[in-house]
Amino acid sequence: MAPGLRNYLCVTAAYWADTLTDGALRMLVLFHFYEQGYTAWQVASLFLFYEVFGIITNLVGGWLAVRFGLKSTLYAGLVTQLAALSMLAFAPEPWLTVPWVMASQAFSGIAKDLTKMSSKSAVKLIAGDCEGQLYKWVAILTGSKNALKGVGFFVGGLLLSVTGFQPSLFILGGLVLSALLGSALLMRGGIGEASKKAKFTQMFSNNRAVNLLAAARVFLFGARDVWFVVALPVFLSSVIGWKFWQAGAFMASWVIGYGIVQAFTPGILRSRTGKKAPDGKTAVALAAVLAVIPAGIAIALESDVAPVLAVPGGLIVFGLVFALNSSVHSFLILAYADNQKVAQGVGFYYMANACGRLAGTVLSGALYQHGISGSPIMGLNLCLWASSAFLALTVVISLALPRGLKDSQKCM
């Protein structure tokens, strides 16, 4: 096996382990503290540092990757995830306060974004500018990652029900430690060229296409998380009456299906459009379709459609279109980024991604908490209408994205 491909597979496997652990940890924290009597806003606040430090990590991480190499950022991500899990696993019960959990989630957010940036950048370095290979590889990586995140949601809910909060954390820590040791033993050489001359100011993109895509990404992921992160699991548990493992299993199935659709996005869109690869026009069309779906769910709930039908059914349709849109974005950022600055471009783009998740997380807890003073359905509907508004802004920004790709990106 070629050293570059071998290292890419090691990075991807480590990313999978971190992704599964990250999803499981989120469900553990969310359901455990909701069970302890925390409000929707208090639960949302536990994840604020996760998103805030994700923004910082993506900005600084690109510079670190260029200066020290992608292998260094990968190892740093895995070690940081172990630290996050250890903070909760070894803490006495009185220590499990909001500030302590927020701090552990900050480490988890740093870990997730360091490993993600490493693996996504590795795809660009190995595939180069060849449109077909890059599109296929990034779709497989992104889709498989999200499928495993869904598995993590289920694992988190199941572990909480079967083993309890802190024993579950030891199990997850063992998985991350195995990934760290395996990567250290199997990887050869480095990934990408380290440059001691890299300046921190270069992390801010001067590429117009990257900046536009990053702005669209803020509102795309804000639109998902404004109802998915806090409002939805609380709604499924408190209104529909599902147990924690049932809510976790449904959300896991949704994310797994979402990941599968992402992996097959090249074939799905090619059969519909006839294009070998998407461009800005594709992103506009998908965002426009997506904007209608949350509004449709809200209208259905206001029209007294049974929540057990309207919410899960609407979420399935939303997931299908969102997966296609997200996969197109994941390809476009690598297509737009320069080879010499791929880590900076990817880091800047995922910084925007984290900004959207932060806004969505805050609004998800705040809007749901405000709305349930009227009724639980009103709480979710406020989040759904906010989602449609965010997606409308995504459409407006995406209209300025480039149509077509550079000639160097059209080899097959």
Buried (B, 14 or more C-beta within 10 A) or exposed (E): EEEBEBBBBBBBBBBBBBBBBBBBBBBBBBBBBBEEEBBBBBBBBBBBBBBBBBBBBBBBBBBBBBBBBBBBBBBBBBBBBBBBBBBBBEBEEEEBEBEBBBBBBBBBBBBBBBBBBBBBBBBBBBBEBBBBBBBBBBBBBBBBBBBBBBBBBBBBBBBBBEEEBBEBBEBBBEBBBEBBEBBBEEBEEBBBEBBEEBEEEBBEBEBEBBBBBBBBBBBBBBBBBBBBBBBBBBBBBBBBEBEBBBBBBBBBBBBBBBBBBBBBBBEBBBEEEEEBBBBBBBBBBBBBBBBBBBBBBBBBBEEEBEBEEBBBBBBBBBBBBBBBBBBBBBBBBBBBBEEEBBBBBBBBBBBBBBBBBBBBBBBBBBBBBBBBEEEBBBBBBBBBBBBBBBBBBBBEBBBBBBEEBEEEBBEE
